[in-house]
């Protein structure tokens, strides 16, 4: 048996326990004791154990994205009832080698919710415009004050 196989064999029960725990934070806190196996190996094994849950979130996200085109309210409801609880459960694993997968799913969920909000507003979506703060001058307003005729305020 090669060294990597031995490490994987030793780390797998820890990953199985963490992935199946109702509150995995405690198990994940103990991962530091397994640092000799390498974080990437532990992350790989944990991700293997979480793969069904990660795939379930991706599948629900795909369904919600398809639903977005037909019924925005239903898409938001799917995110709220199906995706968010699963991501909440997976969030503690964000500190292990699974972090890119969990973050990617979280980012995609946030993007879908943002798209739902933007498409559900009245009328066409408005482009983002920066509001000028009172007393904040821009190059353009300073330039226009210098070139405005005497007696005018020079604001545009």
N, C-alpha and C positions, 0 to 999 in steps of 0.2 A: 504494500500500500504506500502511495506517495504521501508526502507531508501535507499537501493541500487536501487530499482525501481524508486524512486523519483529522485535520482541523475542521473540515466540513462535517464529518461524522460527530465530532464533539460539540459543535456549535448548533447543529440542527435541533436538538431537544430544547435548547434555550429559545430558539426562534419560534418553535412550535408553541411553547408555553406563552410567549409574549403575544404572538398573533392570535391565540385563542382566548387570551385573558379579557375579562369584562372591563377591567381598568389596567391597560398595559403600561401606564406610566411607571409603576413600581418595578416591573420587569425591565423596562427600558433603562431605568436608573441603575440597574445592575450590569448593563452591557459594558460599562467601563472595566469591569473585572475580566472581561473576555477580549480585551484589546490585543492581547498576544496573538489572537487568531487573525487580526487585521480587520479594520472597519469595513473595508470593501467586501470581504468574504461574509461577514456577519450581515451586512446590508443585503447582499445577494440572497442569502438564505432566508432572511426575513421577507424580502420581496417575493420569493417563491411561495412562502406560506400565505402571503397576503394577496397573491395574484387573483384568486377568485373574487375578492372584494374590490380590488382595483379594476378588474374587468367589468364587474357589476356597475360601478360608478361610471365608467366610460360608456357602457351600454345605455344607462339611464340618461346620461348627458347627451348622447346621440339622439335618443328618442325625444328628449325635451327640445333639442335644437330643431328637429323636424317639426315638432308641434308648434314651435315659435312662428313658423310661416303661416299656420292656419289659425291658431288660437293662442294669443300671447298670455292670457290669464291662466290657461291650462298649463302652458310651459312653465310659468312661474310657480304654479302649484306643484308641478312635478319636481322642480328644483327644491322647493321648500320641504316637501314630504319625503322624497326619495334620496336626493343627492346630498343635501346638507347634513342629515343625520349620519350618513356613511362617511362623509369627509370629516365630520367632527370626531368620529371614532378613529379614523386614520391619522388625524392630526398629530398625536403623540409620536408617531413613527417618522415624523418630519425631521427628526434629529438623527436618524440612522441613515444608511445608504439608500433608503427608499425615498429620500427627500425630494429628489427631482420629479419622481412620478407623482407624489402627492401634491407638490406645488403646482405641477403642470395641470393636474385635474382641478385644483382650486382656482387657478388662473382662468382656465376655460369656463368654469362655472361662473366666475365673476364677469367675464366677458359676455356670456349669454344673458345674465341678468341685466347688464348694462344695455345690451341690444334690446331686451324686452322693454326696459324703461324708455329708451329712445323711440321705439316704434309705437308705444302706447300713448304717447302724448297727443294732445289735440293738434291737428294740422301737420304740415310737413316738419321734419326735424330741422331745428334751427342750428346754424353753424356756431361753433364756440367763438365768442368774442371776449376779449379781455376788457373789463371795465376799468376806466381810469379812476384812480383814487383822487379825492379832492387834494389839491396842493401838489400833486405829482405832475411834474412837467415832463414832456417828452421832447426829443430833439425837434420834432415838427412844430410843436407849440412855441418853443423858444425861438425858433427860426422865424415863425410867422409874426411874433411880437416885434422882432427887430425890423422886419420889412413892412409892417403895416403902417398906413398913413397916420400922421399925428392926430391925436384926439380919439382914435378908435381903440377898443380894448385889446385887439390883436388875438383874441382866442378863436379857435376854429372848432 
